[in-house]
Amino acid sequence: MRKKELELLRRKLMEKKEDIKKIVRENNREEKDFLSTDVGDIADVASDSVERELLFELNDNEKRILGNVEDALQKIESGAYGVCEKCGKEIEIERLKAMPFAKFCIKCKSQMEPHRK
């Protein structure tokens, strides 16, 4: 991978990291707002519960992605970025441009996913 491509991907990862942190901070603020609101009627409580559960799930997913982004940034620093964790071959540049925190090449990732009929 060329140095210019690597720097572009590093910048994309840094932007993604900041975007995720912003989302997590906003979700945390919303969670606190839910906890501080007065209890209303049963429909309000049920609606708030569903929204709170969605926020927790989204927050966990964003945290998982943030971990993957941070792993990718560390790999850039160590010189191991862009290498498939399963087969050890280079991950295609097109895949990294689309998903800069990819851990597997397309071939290995497709073998890992359940086959659909």
Legacy VTK file of the C-alpha trace (Angstrom):
# vtk DataFile Version 3.0
C-alpha trace
ASCII
DATASET POLYDATA
POINTS 117 float
0.000 0.000 0.000
1.309 3.410 -0.904
2.050 6.006 1.746
-0.527 8.421 0.286
-3.290 5.783 0.438
-2.319 4.867 3.983
-2.507 8.508 5.105
-5.916 8.909 3.463
-7.201 5.823 5.286
-5.701 7.011 8.585
-7.571 10.320 8.205
-10.822 8.475 7.416
-10.341 6.377 10.548
-9.700 9.469 12.681
-12.863 11.110 11.300
-14.886 7.961 11.989
-13.486 7.835 15.519
-14.567 11.426 16.203
-18.015 10.819 14.663
-18.576 7.764 16.862
-17.418 9.563 19.994
-19.880 12.355 19.237
-22.736 9.873 18.785
-21.861 8.058 22.022
-21.727 11.373 23.944
-25.131 12.384 22.539
-26.603 8.980 23.405
-25.239 9.202 26.937
-26.896 12.617 27.333
-30.192 11.196 26.069
-29.908 8.242 28.483
-29.474 10.670 31.382
-32.516 12.619 30.188
-34.588 9.417 30.208
-33.493 8.623 33.749
-34.379 12.098 34.998
-37.874 12.389 33.467
-41.003 11.977 35.563
-42.983 8.780 35.197
-46.095 9.269 33.066
-48.842 6.897 32.148
-48.214 3.275 31.153
-47.934 4.099 27.426
-45.284 6.751 28.135
-43.307 4.345 30.316
-43.435 1.621 27.642
-42.388 4.056 24.921
-39.509 5.392 27.030
-38.393 1.832 27.786
-38.252 0.905 24.086
-36.331 4.079 23.249
-33.893 3.529 26.127
-33.260 -0.063 25.004
-32.577 1.155 21.446
-30.099 3.728 22.772
-28.260 1.071 24.791
-28.016 -1.218 21.753
-26.880 1.568 19.461
-24.366 2.681 22.027
-22.923 -0.858 22.313
-22.699 -1.160 18.527
-20.995 2.209 18.212
-18.569 1.240 20.977
-17.739 -1.993 19.112
-17.056 -0.060 15.917
-14.964 2.455 17.866
-12.851 -0.444 19.169
-12.340 -1.687 15.610
-11.352 1.805 14.460
-8.854 2.151 17.305
-7.423 -1.294 16.484
-6.968 -0.211 12.855
-5.212 3.013 13.910
-2.868 1.019 16.129
-2.123 -1.341 13.235
-1.191 1.661 11.087
1.293 2.718 13.768
2.784 -0.771 14.050
2.897 -1.382 10.285
0.395 -4.251 10.375
-2.519 -2.377 8.803
-4.279 -3.815 5.784
-3.377 -7.434 6.481
-6.142 -10.029 6.819
-6.246 -11.468 10.327
-7.257 -14.881 8.972
-5.126 -15.603 5.912
-2.369 -12.996 6.333
-2.772 -11.612 2.806
-3.232 -7.923 1.999
-6.786 -6.643 2.213
-7.912 -5.114 -1.069
-7.564 -1.316 -1.144
-11.148 -0.967 -2.402
-12.385 -2.797 0.695
-10.289 -0.619 2.986
-11.591 2.528 1.302
-15.158 1.338 1.889
-14.494 0.016 5.402
-11.141 1.268 6.686
-11.416 -0.782 9.877
-11.879 -4.114 8.051
-10.000 -6.973 9.696
-10.467 -9.557 6.954
-10.142 -9.706 3.180
-13.351 -10.197 1.219
-12.670 -13.900 0.604
-12.115 -14.728 4.290
-15.024 -12.565 5.449
-17.410 -14.226 3.010
-16.282 -17.669 4.229
-16.974 -16.625 7.825
-20.521 -15.427 7.201
-23.434 -17.865 7.135
-24.509 -18.833 3.653
-27.898 -17.578 2.576
-30.225 -19.595 0.387
LINES 1 118
117 0 1 2 3 4 5 6 7 8 9 10 11 12 13 14 15 16 17 18 19 20 21 22 23 24 25 26 27 28 29 30 31 32 33 34 35 36 37 38 39 40 41 42 43 44 45 46 47 48 49 50 51 52 53 54 55 56 57 58 59 60 61 62 63 64 65 66 67 68 69 70 71 72 73 74 75 76 77 78 79 80 81 82 83 84 85 86 87 88 89 90 91 92 93 94 95 96 97 98 99 100 101 102 103 104 105 106 107 108 109 110 111 112 113 114 115 116
